[in-house]
């Protein structure tokens, strides 16, 4: 890890009114508190509740928005094509840069204090903490762990997700068998699932225990890509001919109905055993614009296809608070699918109709879901929209200074 520094962020704690506070008038009305943060000292003010924020990228930097008002709260210059993922602690994001995974402090957090909490808000900043990686790839959060995968060297870095709140935590470092564009997931009791392959071909996955001894292996997943977790500790991996599921100590292959039926991007939910995935059937296409999505039940092993009547992109998949499958179509609508029946139950108009660009790095409308809110970007109009998933209404829209590309968020 390079350029890491551990400091504290000071904030003024207002007097508390909780039942555990002393009522003696001689007690100090306020006291100084602190919260550890990676990077430089963070000035922050106490706020009345948690302040969720959105972290978005654009060509040349990072834009931080208030998730409720969509007001810009910070703009950070950063050259290059950068991807963002939440670190899992409600405060930080991880930015994939040329050097590795760089820690971004969104500037909002909440601290426990007896029978209540205190929330703070300050300026967002890109910290000096970088977790070195040769070609930083997937970031996975599961069961309180955050795992970083480096495609260029196969290095796997594992953290307790909450440890980022303490500053610049040191990871537990493990390695894949060979470098490849892969992914890893920390499982209960220290088991680690990671993909198998090399720079030429990806073929499956393996699970090892905390001592590094093999627990399970499957090489029946050609072109393995992406992951998602479903209800009941099931982990799904996409294959060029279906889905590979790890559950209860063993792998199970769920075959696609086509000889080439590629699932490369998935979205899971703890509220549902069903994994939402994309679905492509043209092995030779440079850019396929599919109109069907896959629903894979990790309990029954059934893979079902749903025809949306519109195409979508790899940034179009999400899950609702009750496990609803959500797909942002190129028709501009957010489609809601019952994961059990496969029925499209609602289609909410959100953005103008759009076409997926040929280069995957190019900006296109993207979906990010937090709780009962769906956030949808519209790069062509430099806008961001908020959809209430309970009513389907667009409850807030705002113009932003740049055409956004990646989008994620923190709960504050």
N, C-alpha and C positions, 0 to 999 in steps of 0.2 A: 504494500500500500504506500503511495507516495503523497506528499503534501498534506498529511493529516495533522490537525491540531485540535486539542480538546479544550474548550473554554466553557464558561457559563454565561447564560443570558439573564440579566437582572431585570426584574420587574417589580413594581410596587403593588403589594397585596393590600387591597382595601379591607377594612374591618369586616369580619364575618358575622352573620346573624344566625348561624346554626346553633342547635341546642347544646353542642359541646363547647361553645365559647363562653368564657367568663364574663359576667355582667358587672364586675367591679369597675367603677368609673376611673380608677387609677391605672387600669391596664392601657397599654399603648394602643391608640386607635388604628395604627397600621404597622406593618413590619415588612422588611425586605425579604423577598423570596428569590429563588433562582431556578432555572431550568437549563440543563446541559444541552449544548448544541455544537455541531461540527462546523468548523470554519471560524469566522470572526465573531466578536461579541455582538449579540443581537439585542437591540433595544425594542421593548415591547410594552404595550399597555394592556391592562386588564379590561376585558369585555364581558358583557352580561351572559353570554352563552358561547358554545363552540361555534367557530366561524369557518365553515368549509370553503375551500378554494379550488379552483381549476388551474391546472398547469398545462399550457399548450405551447407547441413549438411553431415557429415560422422560419422562413428562409432568412437566417441571420440572428436568431435568438429565441428567447423563451418569454412568453407572456403569461402573467399570473392574474387571474380574475377572481373576484368575489363570486362564489357559486350561487348566492342568493340574488344579488343585484346585477351581476355580470359587469360590474365596474372594474376597470383596470387598476390593480393595486401594485403592480411592479412589472418592469420590462428589463430583461437581462440580455446583453449582447453575447452571442455565441455562434461562431461561424460553422458552416458545414451542415450536413443532414444529421439531425440528432433525434433519438427516440427517447420517450419518457415512460416510466413505470412507477407506480406507488411503491414506496419501500415497505409499507405494511404497518407503520407506526402511527398513521394519521397525521403526520407532519411533513415527512420528507418524501422526495421522489428521487429516483435514480435515472440519470441521464446517460445514455450510451454515446460516448464521444470517441475520438480517435485514440485516446490514451486508455480508456477503460470505462468503468461505471463511476460517474461523478455524482456526489451527493448534493442534491438541491434542497435547500431549506425553504419550504413554502411560507414560513413565518407565523404559523398558527398552531397552538397546542392547548391541551387541557391537563391540569394536574389534580390528583385527588387530594382532599384536605378533610380528614375526618369523615363525616357523613355526607359531604358534598364535594364539589369540585370548583376550581378556578380556571377560567379560560383566558388566553392571551392572544394578542395579534400584533405582529410587527412587520417589518419589510421583508419580502422574500429575497433570497440571495443564493447564488451558486457558490458552494463552499469549496475549500481547497482539498477536501477529501476525495481521493480517487482510488478506487479498487482496480488495480492494474489488470488488464485483460487484452489478449490478442484477439481482435475482432469480437467485441462484446455482443452477446446474443440475447437469449431469452432470460427474463426475470420471472420467477415463480414465487407466489406467496401461497402457503398452505399450512394449516394447522399451527399457526404461530411462528412459522419459519419462512425466511426469505432466501432464495437460492439463485445465484448468478451463474450463468454458463458462458464460458469463453470458447467460441467456435475455433479460433486459430490454434489453441494449445490444449483444449479439452479440460481446462481448469474449472473446477466447481467450487464456489465459495458459499458457505452456509452461515446464516446469521439467525439469532433470535430476532424476530421482527421488531419487538419493542426495544431492542438494544440500541437502535439508532437514536432513540430519545436521549441516550446517555452520552452522545457525542460521536466518536469515530470508532465503532466497535471493530475488533479484530475477528475475521472470519475463521471458521474451521475449513481448511482447504483439502479438497479431495480431487481425484482426476478420473475422467472417462478413460476407457481402454485406448481410444485413439481420438485425435482431434476430428471434429466434424460439426456441421450445423445441427446442434442438438439441444437437449433440454434435460433438466434434472429436477426431482421433487423429493423433499425430505418427508419421510413418513413417520408415524409414531414409533417410539422406542429406538430412534436413531437409524432406522433403515433408510437407505437412499435408492431411489429409482432413477436411472439415467438411460438415455438412448445409446444405441450401438451403431457403429459405422465408421467410415473414414471420409476423406475429402471427396472420394469418387462415388461412394454408395452408402446409403443409410438402410439399416436392415431390421431393427427391432429394439429391444430394451432388456435391461437386467436390473435386478434388485439385490443389493448387498446389505448385510447387517452392519452394526456399529463397528465391528472388528474388521470389516472388509470381506467377510466370507459370503459367497453367493447363496442367495435364498431362492431365486427364481430367474428364469431366462426365457426369452422368446425371440426367435429370429424370423418370425412370420409376419413382419410388418415392413414391406418394401417402401422406401421413401419416407420413413417415419418423420413426422413433423407436428409440432404443437402438442399441447396437453390441456386437459381440463379435469376438474374434480367434480364428482357427483355425490349425491346423498349416499351415506353408508360407506365412506372412505374408498370409493371406487375412483381410480385414475384412468383416464382414457387418453390414448395417443392416436393421432391420425395416420393412416396408411394409404398407399395408392390403390388398395383393394378392400378398404373398409376401416375398421376401428380395432385397436388392440386395447383390452381392458385388464387392469390389474386390480384384483380384489380378493380378500381372504387368503392371501399368500400365494396366489397363482395367477397366471396370465390366461385370458380367453380371447380368441379371435372372433370378431363379428364380421362376417364377409359382406361386401357390397353386392348389390344385385347385378352389377356389371363387372366384367373381367378387369376393366380399368375404371374404378370408381374412387377417385381420390378425395379424401377428407384431410385438409391441411390446416384448417383453423377451426377451433372449437370454443364453446362457452358453456360452462357448467354452473350448477347451483346446488347449494346444500339443501334446498327445499325440494329437489327433484332427482330421481335416479336417471333422468334422461339428459343426454349430452346433445346440444345443438351444434351442428357442424356445417361447413360448406360442402359442396359436392360437384366434382368436375369429372367429365368422361372423355375428353379429347386429349389423349396423351401427347399429341404432336403440336398442340396449339401454343403459340407464344403468349397469347392472352385469350383465355376463355371467359366469357361472361355468362356464368350459369344462372338459371332461373329456378333451380331446385335447391333446397337445403335438406340436410339429413338430421334425423332424430334417432339417437341410439339409446335404447333402454339397457342400462348396465345391469339390471336385475334379470331381465328375461332374455337378453341377447338379441333382441329384435332391432333391426335397422329399418326405419321408415323414411321415405322420401316425400317431401311436400313441394308441390309446384306453386310458386308465388305469382307467376305471370309477369315477373319483372326481375331484372338482374340486380346484383349487389356486389360489394367488394369485401376484402378480408377485414376491413375496419367497420363492417356493418353488423356484427353479431353481438348480442348482449342478452342478459337475463334480468327479469323483473323481480320484485321483492317476494313474490309467491312462486317463483320458478318459471314464470312465463318466458317463452322463447321470443326474442325480439330481433327483427331484421330490418335494417334501413335500406329500402330499395332505391334503385335509380329512378323510380317514378316519383321520388320525393316523399314517400310515405313510410312511416314506421309501422311495420306489420307485426301484430301480436298473434302468436301461435300457442294453442294449448299443447303442451309437450306430450301429453298422454295420447290424445286423439289425433293430433296432427292438424286439427281444424284451425284455419285462420279466423280468429274471433273478432279482430278489429284491425283497421288500417287508418292511421292518423296522418293527415297531411302536415308536413313539417317544413320541407324546403322545396325549391324548384327542382324539376326533373334534371338529371345530370347523367353524364356518361363516365364510366371508369377510365381513367387515363392509362396509357400503355405502359408507362414506367411506374413501378410500384412505389418509388419514393415520392412521386408527385402528389400534391395535396388533392384530397377529395373529401366529400362529406363523411364525417366519422361519428361514431356513436360511443358514448361513455355513460354508464349507468351507476348511480349511487342511490341506494334506497328506492324511494318511489319517484325519483326524478331521472329523466333521461336527458343528457346534454348532447346536442347535435350541432356540429360545425357546418358552416356553409362558406367555403373558401371563396367562391366566385363573387359573393356579395360582401365578403369580410364580416360575416355575422356569426353569432352563436345563439342557439335557441334552447329553451328549457321546456320539456314536456312533462306534465303531470301524468304519471302512468295510471293514476286512479280514474281520472276523467278523460284522458287523451287530449286535453287542451294544451296548446302552446301558451304557457303562462308568462313567459318572458322572452324577449328577443333583444339583442343589442348589437350594434356595429362595433367592431374592434379595429385597432390600427393596422392589422396585418391579416393576410390570408393564412389562417391557421392550418396546420398539418396534423401532428400528433396531439392527442388530448388525454389527460388523466386527471385525477383529483386527490385531495386529502380531506379528511373529515374534520380536522381541527380539534 
